[in-house]
Amino acid sequence: MRSKGDKYRPVATVLKEKNGVPTKLHISGKVYALVPDDYINGRKNQAGRMKNG
C-alpha cells in the first residue's frame, strides 16, 4: 500500500496511435484515451467550427 508522498513508476503501454501520437494508453490497469478539444461526448463539436463570412 502506498502512503501519501510515495513515488512510483507506472507502466504505460500504447494500445493505439494515429499519426505518431498515442491515442489509447493502458496505465496501471486502466485504459485512457486521447480526446481532441473539438470532441464533445464522442462527437465533433459542429457549433465550434463556424465558417467566417
CHARMM internal coordinates of N, CA and C (Angstrom, degrees):
IC EDIT
DIST 1 N 1 CA 1.4481
DIST 1 CA 1 C 1.5173
ANGL 1 N 1 CA 1 C 108.85
DIST 1 C 2 N 1.3190
ANGL 1 CA 1 C 2 N 115.63
DIHE 1 N 1 CA 1 C 2 N 132.98
DIST 2 N 2 CA 1.4571
ANGL 1 C 2 N 2 CA 119.74
DIHE 1 CA 1 C 2 N 2 CA 179.08
DIST 2 CA 2 C 1.5165
ANGL 2 N 2 CA 2 C 110.20
DIHE 1 C 2 N 2 CA 2 C -88.26
DIST 2 C 3 N 1.3121
ANGL 2 CA 2 C 3 N 113.85
DIHE 2 N 2 CA 2 C 3 N 145.55
DIST 3 N 3 CA 1.4611
ANGL 2 C 3 N 3 CA 120.43
DIHE 2 CA 2 C 3 N 3 CA 177.91
DIST 3 CA 3 C 1.5187
ANGL 3 N 3 CA 3 C 109.08
DIHE 2 C 3 N 3 CA 3 C -106.27
DIST 3 C 4 N 1.3223
ANGL 3 CA 3 C 4 N 116.14
DIHE 3 N 3 CA 3 C 4 N 167.01
DIST 4 N 4 CA 1.4531
ANGL 3 C 4 N 4 CA 121.73
DIHE 3 CA 3 C 4 N 4 CA 178.61
DIST 4 CA 4 C 1.5205
ANGL 4 N 4 CA 4 C 109.59
DIHE 3 C 4 N 4 CA 4 C -58.41
DIST 4 C 5 N 1.3191
ANGL 4 CA 4 C 5 N 116.20
DIHE 4 N 4 CA 4 C 5 N 130.69
DIST 5 N 5 CA 1.4510
ANGL 4 C 5 N 5 CA 121.14
DIHE 4 CA 4 C 5 N 5 CA 179.15
DIST 5 CA 5 C 1.5203
ANGL 5 N 5 CA 5 C 114.36
DIHE 4 C 5 N 5 CA 5 C 93.97
DIST 5 C 6 N 1.3471
ANGL 5 CA 5 C 6 N 118.44
DIHE 5 N 5 CA 5 C 6 N -11.30
DIST 6 N 6 CA 1.4565
ANGL 5 C 6 N 6 CA 121.15
DIHE 5 CA 5 C 6 N 6 CA 177.93
DIST 6 CA 6 C 1.5247
ANGL 6 N 6 CA 6 C 109.89
DIHE 5 C 6 N 6 CA 6 C -69.23
DIST 6 C 7 N 1.3333
ANGL 6 CA 6 C 7 N 116.71
DIHE 6 N 6 CA 6 C 7 N 148.39
DIST 7 N 7 CA 1.4498
ANGL 6 C 7 N 7 CA 122.15
DIHE 6 CA 6 C 7 N 7 CA 177.81
DIST 7 CA 7 C 1.5243
ANGL 7 N 7 CA 7 C 108.60
DIHE 6 C 7 N 7 CA 7 C -116.36
DIST 7 C 8 N 1.3374
ANGL 7 CA 7 C 8 N 115.62
DIHE 7 N 7 CA 7 C 8 N 144.47
DIST 8 N 8 CA 1.4578
ANGL 7 C 8 N 8 CA 120.01
DIHE 7 CA 7 C 8 N 8 CA 176.89
DIST 8 CA 8 C 1.5230
ANGL 8 N 8 CA 8 C 108.59
DIHE 7 C 8 N 8 CA 8 C -149.85
DIST 8 C 9 N 1.3105
ANGL 8 CA 8 C 9 N 116.32
DIHE 8 N 8 CA 8 C 9 N 164.35
DIST 9 N 9 CA 1.4585
ANGL 8 C 9 N 9 CA 121.78
DIHE 8 CA 8 C 9 N 9 CA 179.98
DIST 9 CA 9 C 1.5242
ANGL 9 N 9 CA 9 C 109.15
DIHE 8 C 9 N 9 CA 9 C -110.47
DIST 9 C 10 N 1.3162
ANGL 9 CA 9 C 10 N 117.65
DIHE 9 N 9 CA 9 C 10 N 107.11
DIST 10 N 10 CA 1.4627
ANGL 9 C 10 N 10 CA 119.62
DIHE 9 CA 9 C 10 N 10 CA 177.31
DIST 10 CA 10 C 1.5287
ANGL 10 N 10 CA 10 C 110.56
DIHE 9 C 10 N 10 CA 10 C -73.28
DIST 10 C 11 N 1.3193
ANGL 10 CA 10 C 11 N 116.90
DIHE 10 N 10 CA 10 C 11 N 151.08
DIST 11 N 11 CA 1.4548
ANGL 10 C 11 N 11 CA 122.03
DIHE 10 CA 10 C 11 N 11 CA 177.11
DIST 11 CA 11 C 1.5197
ANGL 11 N 11 CA 11 C 108.08
DIHE 10 C 11 N 11 CA 11 C -94.63
DIST 11 C 12 N 1.3241
ANGL 11 CA 11 C 12 N 116.31
DIHE 11 N 11 CA 11 C 12 N 122.50
DIST 12 N 12 CA 1.4623
ANGL 11 C 12 N 12 CA 121.59
DIHE 11 CA 11 C 12 N 12 CA 179.64
DIST 12 CA 12 C 1.5193
ANGL 12 N 12 CA 12 C 109.02
DIHE 11 C 12 N 12 CA 12 C -110.33
DIST 12 C 13 N 1.3396
ANGL 12 CA 12 C 13 N 116.24
DIHE 12 N 12 CA 12 C 13 N 131.59
DIST 13 N 13 CA 1.4571
ANGL 12 C 13 N 13 CA 122.45
DIHE 12 CA 12 C 13 N 13 CA 177.56
DIST 13 CA 13 C 1.5193
ANGL 13 N 13 CA 13 C 108.26
DIHE 12 C 13 N 13 CA 13 C -120.46
DIST 13 C 14 N 1.3325
ANGL 13 CA 13 C 14 N 116.68
DIHE 13 N 13 CA 13 C 14 N 128.06
DIST 14 N 14 CA 1.4593
ANGL 13 C 14 N 14 CA 121.15
DIHE 13 CA 13 C 14 N 14 CA 178.26
DIST 14 CA 14 C 1.5218
ANGL 14 N 14 CA 14 C 107.93
DIHE 13 C 14 N 14 CA 14 C -80.90
DIST 14 C 15 N 1.3373
ANGL 14 CA 14 C 15 N 116.71
DIHE 14 N 14 CA 14 C 15 N 119.97
DIST 15 N 15 CA 1.4556
ANGL 14 C 15 N 15 CA 121.95
DIHE 14 CA 14 C 15 N 15 CA -179.96
DIST 15 CA 15 C 1.5240
ANGL 15 N 15 CA 15 C 111.96
DIHE 14 C 15 N 15 CA 15 C -93.90
DIST 15 C 16 N 1.3525
ANGL 15 CA 15 C 16 N 116.48
DIHE 15 N 15 CA 15 C 16 N -29.71
DIST 16 N 16 CA 1.4569
ANGL 15 C 16 N 16 CA 120.11
DIHE 15 CA 15 C 16 N 16 CA -176.95
DIST 16 CA 16 C 1.5141
ANGL 16 N 16 CA 16 C 108.78
DIHE 15 C 16 N 16 CA 16 C -153.07
DIST 16 C 17 N 1.3318
ANGL 16 CA 16 C 17 N 116.80
DIHE 16 N 16 CA 16 C 17 N 145.51
DIST 17 N 17 CA 1.4595
ANGL 16 C 17 N 17 CA 119.92
DIHE 16 CA 16 C 17 N 17 CA 176.17
DIST 17 CA 17 C 1.5177
ANGL 17 N 17 CA 17 C 109.62
DIHE 16 C 17 N 17 CA 17 C -142.25
DIST 17 C 18 N 1.3349
ANGL 17 CA 17 C 18 N 115.19
DIHE 17 N 17 CA 17 C 18 N 154.40
DIST 18 N 18 CA 1.4573
ANGL 17 C 18 N 18 CA 121.62
DIHE 17 CA 17 C 18 N 18 CA 179.01
DIST 18 CA 18 C 1.5169
ANGL 18 N 18 CA 18 C 107.70
DIHE 17 C 18 N 18 CA 18 C -138.30
DIST 18 C 19 N 1.3075
ANGL 18 CA 18 C 19 N 116.50
DIHE 18 N 18 CA 18 C 19 N 123.85
DIST 19 N 19 CA 1.4716
ANGL 18 C 19 N 19 CA 123.30
DIHE 18 CA 18 C 19 N 19 CA -178.59
DIST 19 CA 19 C 1.5297
ANGL 19 N 19 CA 19 C 111.82
DIHE 18 C 19 N 19 CA 19 C 55.56
DIST 19 C 20 N 1.3168
ANGL 19 CA 19 C 20 N 117.38
DIHE 19 N 19 CA 19 C 20 N 37.00
DIST 20 N 20 CA 1.4542
ANGL 19 C 20 N 20 CA 121.66
DIHE 19 CA 19 C 20 N 20 CA 178.00
DIST 20 CA 20 C 1.5123
ANGL 20 N 20 CA 20 C 114.93
DIHE 19 C 20 N 20 CA 20 C 81.08
DIST 20 C 21 N 1.3428
ANGL 20 CA 20 C 21 N 117.74
DIHE 20 N 20 CA 20 C 21 N 1.52
DIST 21 N 21 CA 1.4603
ANGL 20 C 21 N 21 CA 121.83
DIHE 20 CA 20 C 21 N 21 CA -179.89
DIST 21 CA 21 C 1.5280
ANGL 21 N 21 CA 21 C 108.69
DIHE 20 C 21 N 21 CA 21 C -107.06
DIST 21 C 22 N 1.3433
ANGL 21 CA 21 C 22 N 118.35
DIHE 21 N 21 CA 21 C 22 N 124.78
DIST 22 N 22 CA 1.4658
ANGL 21 C 22 N 22 CA 119.07
DIHE 21 CA 21 C 22 N 22 CA 177.85
DIST 22 CA 22 C 1.5253
ANGL 22 N 22 CA 22 C 111.09
DIHE 21 C 22 N 22 CA 22 C -64.47
DIST 22 C 23 N 1.3326
ANGL 22 CA 22 C 23 N 117.47
DIHE 22 N 22 CA 22 C 23 N 126.25
DIST 23 N 23 CA 1.4559
ANGL 22 C 23 N 23 CA 120.98
DIHE 22 CA 22 C 23 N 23 CA -178.37
DIST 23 CA 23 C 1.5238
ANGL 23 N 23 CA 23 C 112.17
DIHE 22 C 23 N 23 CA 23 C -110.68
DIST 23 C 24 N 1.3311
ANGL 23 CA 23 C 24 N 118.14
DIHE 23 N 23 CA 23 C 24 N -15.78
DIST 24 N 24 CA 1.4580
ANGL 23 C 24 N 24 CA 121.30
DIHE 23 CA 23 C 24 N 24 CA 178.08
DIST 24 CA 24 C 1.5204
ANGL 24 N 24 CA 24 C 108.14
DIHE 23 C 24 N 24 CA 24 C -140.65
DIST 24 C 25 N 1.3400
ANGL 24 CA 24 C 25 N 116.55
DIHE 24 N 24 CA 24 C 25 N 125.57
DIST 25 N 25 CA 1.4551
ANGL 24 C 25 N 25 CA 122.53
DIHE 24 CA 24 C 25 N 25 CA -175.93
DIST 25 CA 25 C 1.5225
ANGL 25 N 25 CA 25 C 110.85
DIHE 24 C 25 N 25 CA 25 C -126.17
DIST 25 C 26 N 1.3162
ANGL 25 CA 25 C 26 N 115.64
DIHE 25 N 25 CA 25 C 26 N 149.84
DIST 26 N 26 CA 1.4655
ANGL 25 C 26 N 26 CA 122.53
DIHE 25 CA 25 C 26 N 26 CA 173.22
DIST 26 CA 26 C 1.5239
ANGL 26 N 26 CA 26 C 105.92
DIHE 25 C 26 N 26 CA 26 C -115.74
DIST 26 C 27 N 1.3259
ANGL 26 CA 26 C 27 N 116.95
DIHE 26 N 26 CA 26 C 27 N 109.95
DIST 27 N 27 CA 1.4617
ANGL 26 C 27 N 27 CA 121.89
DIHE 26 CA 26 C 27 N 27 CA -176.01
DIST 27 CA 27 C 1.5205
ANGL 27 N 27 CA 27 C 108.95
DIHE 26 C 27 N 27 CA 27 C -126.59
DIST 27 C 28 N 1.3141
ANGL 27 CA 27 C 28 N 116.61
DIHE 27 N 27 CA 27 C 28 N 121.67
DIST 28 N 28 CA 1.4667
ANGL 27 C 28 N 28 CA 123.46
DIHE 27 CA 27 C 28 N 28 CA 175.43
DIST 28 CA 28 C 1.5295
ANGL 28 N 28 CA 28 C 112.44
DIHE 27 C 28 N 28 CA 28 C 50.18
DIST 28 C 29 N 1.3206
ANGL 28 CA 28 C 29 N 117.16
DIHE 28 N 28 CA 28 C 29 N 44.58
DIST 29 N 29 CA 1.4562
ANGL 28 C 29 N 29 CA 121.03
DIHE 28 CA 28 C 29 N 29 CA 175.22
DIST 29 CA 29 C 1.5166
ANGL 29 N 29 CA 29 C 115.36
DIHE 28 C 29 N 29 CA 29 C 84.69
DIST 29 C 30 N 1.3275
ANGL 29 CA 29 C 30 N 117.98
DIHE 29 N 29 CA 29 C 30 N 1.64
DIST 30 N 30 CA 1.4644
ANGL 29 C 30 N 30 CA 121.18
DIHE 29 CA 29 C 30 N 30 CA 179.56
DIST 30 CA 30 C 1.5203
ANGL 30 N 30 CA 30 C 109.55
DIHE 29 C 30 N 30 CA 30 C -123.64
DIST 30 C 31 N 1.3309
ANGL 30 CA 30 C 31 N 117.22
DIHE 30 N 30 CA 30 C 31 N 152.20
DIST 31 N 31 CA 1.4630
ANGL 30 C 31 N 31 CA 122.67
DIHE 30 CA 30 C 31 N 31 CA -179.93
DIST 31 CA 31 C 1.5194
ANGL 31 N 31 CA 31 C 108.90
DIHE 30 C 31 N 31 CA 31 C -104.58
DIST 31 C 32 N 1.3349
ANGL 31 CA 31 C 32 N 115.61
DIHE 31 N 31 CA 31 C 32 N 130.76
DIST 32 N 32 CA 1.4532
ANGL 31 C 32 N 32 CA 122.01
DIHE 31 CA 31 C 32 N 32 CA 179.40
DIST 32 CA 32 C 1.5247
ANGL 32 N 32 CA 32 C 108.78
DIHE 31 C 32 N 32 CA 32 C -122.62
DIST 32 C 33 N 1.3453
ANGL 32 CA 32 C 33 N 117.22
DIHE 32 N 32 CA 32 C 33 N 146.62
DIST 33 N 33 CA 1.4460
ANGL 32 C 33 N 33 CA 122.19
DIHE 32 CA 32 C 33 N 33 CA 179.97
DIST 33 CA 33 C 1.5236
ANGL 33 N 33 CA 33 C 109.93
DIHE 32 C 33 N 33 CA 33 C -126.09
DIST 33 C 34 N 1.3342
ANGL 33 CA 33 C 34 N 115.74
DIHE 33 N 33 CA 33 C 34 N 143.25
DIST 34 N 34 CA 1.4473
ANGL 33 C 34 N 34 CA 121.81
DIHE 33 CA 33 C 34 N 34 CA 174.84
DIST 34 CA 34 C 1.5221
ANGL 34 N 34 CA 34 C 108.22
DIHE 33 C 34 N 34 CA 34 C -81.97
DIST 34 C 35 N 1.3167
ANGL 34 CA 34 C 35 N 116.79
DIHE 34 N 34 CA 34 C 35 N 124.07
DIST 35 N 35 CA 1.4605
ANGL 34 C 35 N 35 CA 121.70
DIHE 34 CA 34 C 35 N 35 CA -179.96
DIST 35 CA 35 C 1.5272
ANGL 35 N 35 CA 35 C 107.58
DIHE 34 C 35 N 35 CA 35 C -115.73
DIST 35 C 36 N 1.3502
ANGL 35 CA 35 C 36 N 118.06
DIHE 35 N 35 CA 35 C 36 N 121.20
DIST 36 N 36 CA 1.4670
ANGL 35 C 36 N 36 CA 120.18
DIHE 35 CA 35 C 36 N 36 CA 179.31
DIST 36 CA 36 C 1.5283
ANGL 36 N 36 CA 36 C 111.86
DIHE 35 C 36 N 36 CA 36 C -62.57
DIST 36 C 37 N 1.3279
ANGL 36 CA 36 C 37 N 116.71
DIHE 36 N 36 CA 36 C 37 N 157.74
DIST 37 N 37 CA 1.4638
ANGL 36 C 37 N 37 CA 121.88
DIHE 36 CA 36 C 37 N 37 CA -176.90
DIST 37 CA 37 C 1.5288
ANGL 37 N 37 CA 37 C 113.05
DIHE 36 C 37 N 37 CA 37 C -63.51
DIST 37 C 38 N 1.3468
ANGL 37 CA 37 C 38 N 117.79
DIHE 37 N 37 CA 37 C 38 N -28.24
DIST 38 N 38 CA 1.4610
ANGL 37 C 38 N 38 CA 119.37
DIHE 37 CA 37 C 38 N 38 CA -177.06
DIST 38 CA 38 C 1.5266
ANGL 38 N 38 CA 38 C 112.82
DIHE 37 C 38 N 38 CA 38 C -89.86
DIST 38 C 39 N 1.3261
ANGL 38 CA 38 C 39 N 118.30
DIHE 38 N 38 CA 38 C 39 N 14.56
DIST 39 N 39 CA 1.4639
ANGL 38 C 39 N 39 CA 121.92
DIHE 38 CA 38 C 39 N 39 CA 177.15
DIST 39 CA 39 C 1.5267
ANGL 39 N 39 CA 39 C 109.54
DIHE 38 C 39 N 39 CA 39 C -106.51
DIST 39 C 40 N 1.3296
ANGL 39 CA 39 C 40 N 116.22
DIHE 39 N 39 CA 39 C 40 N 132.23
DIST 40 N 40 CA 1.4592
ANGL 39 C 40 N 40 CA 122.12
DIHE 39 CA 39 C 40 N 40 CA 176.32
DIST 40 CA 40 C 1.5154
ANGL 40 N 40 CA 40 C 107.45
DIHE 39 C 40 N 40 CA 40 C -128.24
DIST 40 C 41 N 1.3082
ANGL 40 CA 40 C 41 N 118.21
DIHE 40 N 40 CA 40 C 41 N 121.87
DIST 41 N 41 CA 1.4589
ANGL 40 C 41 N 41 CA 123.75
DIHE 40 CA 40 C 41 N 41 CA 179.90
DIST 41 CA 41 C 1.5291
ANGL 41 N 41 CA 41 C 112.61
DIHE 40 C 41 N 41 CA 41 C 53.85
DIST 41 C 42 N 1.3380
ANGL 41 CA 41 C 42 N 116.52
DIHE 41 N 41 CA 41 C 42 N 39.65
DIST 42 N 42 CA 1.4519
ANGL 41 C 42 N 42 CA 120.88
DIHE 41 CA 41 C 42 N 42 CA 176.06
DIST 42 CA 42 C 1.5119
ANGL 42 N 42 CA 42 C 115.08
DIHE 41 C 42 N 42 CA 42 C 82.72
DIST 42 C 43 N 1.3234
ANGL 42 CA 42 C 43 N 119.04
DIHE 42 N 42 CA 42 C 43 N 0.12
DIST 43 N 43 CA 1.4650
ANGL 42 C 43 N 43 CA 122.02
DIHE 42 CA 42 C 43 N 43 CA 179.63
DIST 43 CA 43 C 1.5216
ANGL 43 N 43 CA 43 C 109.27
DIHE 42 C 43 N 43 CA 43 C -124.46
DIST 43 C 44 N 1.3148
ANGL 43 CA 43 C 44 N 115.96
DIHE 43 N 43 CA 43 C 44 N 151.91
DIST 44 N 44 CA 1.4624
ANGL 43 C 44 N 44 CA 119.74
DIHE 43 CA 43 C 44 N 44 CA 178.16
DIST 44 CA 44 C 1.5179
ANGL 44 N 44 CA 44 C 110.59
DIHE 43 C 44 N 44 CA 44 C -66.94
DIST 44 C 45 N 1.3131
ANGL 44 CA 44 C 45 N 115.90
DIHE 44 N 44 CA 44 C 45 N 143.01
DIST 45 N 45 CA 1.4606
ANGL 44 C 45 N 45 CA 122.58
DIHE 44 CA 44 C 45 N 45 CA 178.50
DIST 45 CA 45 C 1.5308
ANGL 45 N 45 CA 45 C 108.19
DIHE 44 C 45 N 45 CA 45 C -80.84
DIST 45 C 46 N 1.3186
ANGL 45 CA 45 C 46 N 117.30
DIHE 45 N 45 CA 45 C 46 N 97.36
DIST 46 N 46 CA 1.4633
ANGL 45 C 46 N 46 CA 121.44
DIHE 45 CA 45 C 46 N 46 CA -177.91
DIST 46 CA 46 C 1.5218
ANGL 46 N 46 CA 46 C 111.18
DIHE 45 C 46 N 46 CA 46 C -70.68
DIST 46 C 47 N 1.3259
ANGL 46 CA 46 C 47 N 118.69
DIHE 46 N 46 CA 46 C 47 N -32.26
DIST 47 N 47 CA 1.4566
ANGL 46 C 47 N 47 CA 121.28
DIHE 46 CA 46 C 47 N 47 CA -178.90
DIST 47 CA 47 C 1.5291
ANGL 47 N 47 CA 47 C 111.47
DIHE 46 C 47 N 47 CA 47 C -68.46
DIST 47 C 48 N 1.3107
ANGL 47 CA 47 C 48 N 117.84
DIHE 47 N 47 CA 47 C 48 N -28.72
DIST 48 N 48 CA 1.4522
ANGL 47 C 48 N 48 CA 121.82
DIHE 47 CA 47 C 48 N 48 CA -178.47
DIST 48 CA 48 C 1.5020
ANGL 48 N 48 CA 48 C 113.37
DIHE 47 C 48 N 48 CA 48 C -77.83
DIST 48 C 49 N 1.3339
ANGL 48 CA 48 C 49 N 118.24
DIHE 48 N 48 CA 48 C 49 N -9.97
DIST 49 N 49 CA 1.4560
ANGL 48 C 49 N 49 CA 121.48
DIHE 48 CA 48 C 49 N 49 CA -178.11
DIST 49 CA 49 C 1.5294
ANGL 49 N 49 CA 49 C 109.46
DIHE 48 C 49 N 49 CA 49 C -112.70
DIST 49 C 50 N 1.3116
ANGL 49 CA 49 C 50 N 116.66
DIHE 49 N 49 CA 49 C 50 N 62.72
DIST 50 N 50 CA 1.4583
ANGL 49 C 50 N 50 CA 120.84
DIHE 49 CA 49 C 50 N 50 CA -179.33
DIST 50 CA 50 C 1.5292
ANGL 50 N 50 CA 50 C 108.93
DIHE 49 C 50 N 50 CA 50 C -82.65
DIST 50 C 51 N 1.3179
ANGL 50 CA 50 C 51 N 115.59
DIHE 50 N 50 CA 50 C 51 N 144.48
DIST 51 N 51 CA 1.4496
ANGL 50 C 51 N 51 CA 121.46
DIHE 50 CA 50 C 51 N 51 CA 179.03
DIST 51 CA 51 C 1.5295
ANGL 51 N 51 CA 51 C 109.95
DIHE 50 C 51 N 51 CA 51 C -83.87
DIST 51 C 52 N 1.3210
ANGL 51 CA 51 C 52 N 115.48
DIHE 51 N 51 CA 51 C 52 N 145.87
DIST 52 N 52 CA 1.4710
ANGL 51 C 52 N 52 CA 119.88
DIHE 51 CA 51 C 52 N 52 CA 177.29
DIST 52 CA 52 C 1.5229
ANGL 52 N 52 CA 52 C 109.57
DIHE 51 C 52 N 52 CA 52 C -77.12
DIST 52 C 53 N 1.3245
ANGL 52 CA 52 C 53 N 117.32
DIHE 52 N 52 CA 52 C 53 N 136.16
DIST 53 N 53 CA 1.4552
ANGL 52 C 53 N 53 CA 120.41
DIHE 52 CA 52 C 53 N 53 CA 173.65
DIST 53 CA 53 C 1.4429
ANGL 53 N 53 CA 53 C 110.83
DIHE 52 C 53 N 53 CA 53 C 117.36
END
COOR INIT
IC SEED 1 N 1 CA 1 C
IC BUILD
